[in-house]
Amino acid sequence: MGTIVIAGIVVLVVLGFGNHAWWLAAVAVLFLYYRYGRQEGTDSTSARSSGSSGSGSSGSTPASYQAYRARRDRQAKWERRYRRERPMESRRQDRGK
């Protein structure tokens, strides 16, 4: 993934010699990659903070058992609320199982 991003940035920089707006696009892509695109294990700051955050993103495995329990408890709480607020819908879904 990183190689594709770097190649894209190089292309945007080369295009930037004709139009400086491409340089801004390259900087934006670099910023977005650094901020959101890096894997959690490769960045030392995100690895330090991942143990206490407790919020798993996009179904990834949690960093610790406490993070797993927190996510599981939030999901169970949401499911109980859904059943309480929509009893007919939850009964219909139970029949379909």
C-alpha positions as CSV (number, residue, x, y, z in Angstrom):
1,M,0.0,0.0,0.0
2,G,2.8,2.4,0.8
3,T,4.5,1.9,-2.5
4,I,1.3,2.8,-4.4
5,V,0.9,6.0,-2.3
6,I,4.5,7.0,-2.8
7,A,4.3,6.4,-6.5
8,G,1.1,8.5,-6.6
9,I,2.8,11.3,-4.7
10,V,5.7,11.2,-7.2
11,V,3.4,11.5,-10.1
12,L,1.5,14.4,-8.5
13,V,4.8,16.2,-7.9
14,V,5.9,15.7,-11.5
15,L,2.6,17.0,-12.7
16,G,3.0,19.9,-10.3
17,F,5.8,21.5,-12.4
18,G,3.1,22.5,-14.9
19,N,0.4,23.3,-12.4
20,H,1.1,24.0,-8.7
21,A,-2.3,22.7,-7.6
22,W,-1.0,19.2,-8.1
23,W,1.6,19.8,-5.4
24,L,-1.1,20.7,-3.0
25,A,-2.8,17.4,-4.0
26,A,0.4,15.5,-3.3
27,V,0.7,17.1,0.1
28,A,-2.9,16.3,0.9
29,V,-2.4,12.6,-0.1
30,L,0.8,12.4,2.0
31,F,-1.0,13.9,5.0
32,L,-4.0,11.5,4.6
33,Y,-1.7,8.5,4.2
34,Y,0.3,9.5,7.3
35,R,-2.8,10.2,9.4
36,Y,-5.2,7.4,8.3
37,G,-3.5,5.0,6.0
38,R,-0.7,3.5,8.1
39,Q,-1.1,0.2,9.8
40,E,-1.5,0.2,13.5
41,G,1.5,-2.0,14.2
42,T,3.9,0.2,12.2
43,D,3.3,3.5,13.9
44,S,4.8,3.7,17.4
45,T,2.3,6.4,18.7
46,S,-0.8,4.4,17.6
47,A,0.6,1.2,19.1
48,R,1.1,3.0,22.5
49,S,-2.4,4.4,22.5
50,S,-4.3,1.4,21.1
51,G,-4.3,-0.5,24.4
52,S,-6.4,2.1,26.2
53,S,-8.6,3.3,23.3
54,G,-11.0,0.3,23.3
55,S,-12.5,1.2,19.9
56,G,-11.8,-1.4,17.2
57,S,-12.0,0.0,13.8
58,S,-13.5,-1.8,10.8
59,G,-13.7,-5.2,12.6
60,S,-10.0,-5.5,13.3
61,T,-8.9,-7.6,16.3
62,P,-8.6,-5.6,19.5
63,A,-5.2,-4.9,21.0
64,S,-6.1,-6.3,24.4
65,Y,-8.7,-8.4,26.1
66,Q,-10.1,-5.2,27.8
67,A,-10.6,-3.6,24.4
68,Y,-12.4,-6.8,23.2
69,R,-14.7,-6.8,26.3
70,A,-15.5,-3.1,25.9
71,R,-16.5,-3.5,22.3
72,R,-18.5,-6.6,23.0
73,D,-20.3,-4.9,25.9
74,R,-21.1,-1.9,23.7
75,Q,-22.5,-4.2,21.0
76,A,-24.7,-6.1,23.5
77,K,-26.0,-2.8,24.9
78,W,-26.9,-1.7,21.4
79,E,-28.7,-5.0,20.7
80,R,-30.7,-4.8,23.9
81,R,-31.7,-1.2,23.1
82,Y,-32.8,-2.2,19.6
83,R,-34.9,-5.0,20.9
84,R,-36.5,-2.8,23.5
85,E,-37.3,0.0,21.0
86,R,-38.4,-2.2,18.2
87,P,-40.1,-5.4,19.6
88,M,-42.0,-6.3,16.4
89,E,-38.9,-6.0,14.2
90,S,-36.8,-8.1,16.6
91,R,-39.6,-10.8,16.8
92,R,-39.7,-10.9,13.0
93,Q,-35.9,-11.3,12.8
94,D,-36.0,-14.1,15.4
95,R,-38.6,-16.0,13.3
96,G,-36.3,-15.8,10.3
97,K,-33.4,-17.4,12.1
